[in-house]
Amino acid sequence: MKISARNAIKGTVKKIEPGSINTEVVLEIAPGVEITAIITKHSAETLLLAEGKEAYVVIKSTDVMIAVE
């Protein structure tokens, strides 16, 4: 896999929640550490995502923000 994004983190699909248009995908990247992504339903189907399958979280952003109260 070659990609221009610098942040590609390997993980295991832990949960898939399909909706009518989008699908929520949860990847576990370390024990107890999860990242959730919302992708199109079509993309999830094309990638043949399934629980237990290895996948990558790819983060491409010019801004990453953190806030607290």
Secondary structure as UniProt FT lines:
FT   STRAND          7..18
FT   STRAND          22..30
FT   TURN            31..32
FT   STRAND          33..40
FT   HELIX           41..46
FT   TURN            47..48
FT   TURN            51..52
FT   STRAND          54..59
//
